[in-house]
Amino acid sequence: MRSDHTYNVLWFVAGLSLGVGAGMVLAPKSGAATRRYLGEHAGSARDYIGRGRELYDKGRELADEAAQLYEDGRHLVEDTAL
């Protein structure tokens, strides 16, 4: 049940983001200024995306390492308990 709620929230946020982005780009009075601003800052957004991927990969490696340490400890406890 919780995962259904999570997916609903994620879809809502994704739709909201797309709607806001489309509204900013297509707004009649400030559309050109917004497009110019977004074009100027697109490079920094790519930097943030790249950094986010690096942090995600590092976190995944740490999680895998923690899982391996847990399994090693569990096997150690099982072997000494017998």
N, C-alpha and C positions, 0 to 999 in steps of 0.2 A: 504494500500500500504506500509506503514511504517513497519508493522509487517512482511510482506514478505521479505523486505530488511533485517530486523533484523535476521530472521531465516536463510537467505542465509549467512549472516556474521557469525552466530554461527556455521553453518555447515562447513563453510570454516575453521574457527579456530579449530574446532574439528578435521577435516581431517588433517590439518597442524600439530596439536599436535601429532596425532597418527603417521603420517609419520615421524616426527622428532624422536619420541620415538623409532619407529621400526628401523630407520636408526642408531640411537645410539647403540641400543642393538645388531643389526645384523652386524655392521661394522666389516670387517674381521681383521683389525690390532688392533683396540682398543676395540673390543667387550668384551673381558674378563675383562679388567680394568673398562669399563663402567658398566658392570653387577655388579662387585664388589662394585663400588661406589654407584650405585643405591640401592643395598642391604643394605649397611651400613647406608644410609640416608632414608630408607623407614619408619623407626620409627618416625622420625621427620615430615615426610609428613603426617603420620596418626595424629600426634598431631595438625598440622595445619588444617587438615580436621575437626577434632573434634571441634577445636576452631571456625572454620568457621560456623559449624552447630549451635553452641551455639549463636554466634552473629546473625545468620539468625533468629533463634527462638526468640531472644530478640527483634530484629527489627520488626518481625511480631507482637509480643505482643504490642510493642509501637504503631505500625500502627493501630492495632485493638482498642487500648485505645484512640488514636487520633480520629478515626472514631466515637467511642461512644461519646466522648466529643463534636464532631461536631454535631452529631444527637441531643444530649441533648440541645445544644445551639440553634439549629434550632427550636426545639420544644418550647423552652422558648420564642424565638422571635415570633413565630407564635401565641402562647397563649397570649402574651402581646399585639400583634397587633390587636387582635380581640376585 
